[in-house]
Amino acid sequence: MTPGELTALYDSLLEEHGRLIRESLGKGSRYIVLCDGKVVYASNREPSDEEVKNLEKNTGKVCYVLTEDPIEESRWSPIGDGDYHPTIDLFIGGAQWMEEEVFHRGLKITLDFDTGNPDVAAFNNEGVNIIQPTATCVMRRAFHSGNATTTT
């Protein structure tokens, strides 16, 4: 399945079961598994591929792992076309400037902090393989809850 086909599949799943998905995630669980239009797993622990396969075997249906993006505590800013992403502000100033000068005279850059993928994280380069794809047999998708607030 191509990434575009996977996106279309999950978009149709959200269109059909969006209310159930949002209500289930809104009850405090970080992950849910949806099988045959029913939530069969809800937890703050991500289900393993084996657990998902067992759920599929028990229900006789394809199961979908869903999660909400955890970055939503950030400030959200519009990026165009009605879309919003979490952002952080970066201030750059002179090496000898005091903190107050940096905030008042420095260059302010608002950065789109949306990785779009909960498996992507930032670390220092020591002891880390920069590109390390995650191998998984079960496809998963995270999405934004759509309850974004913006500040200017």
Secondary structure, DSSP 8 states (H G I E B T S, - for coil): --HHHHHHHHHHHHHHHHHHHHHHHHTT-SEEEEETTEEEEEESS---HHHHHHHHHHHTS-EEEEEE-GGGGSEEEEEETTEEEEEEEEEE--TT--HHHHHHHSEEEEEE---S-TT-----STT--S------SS-EEEE--S---B--
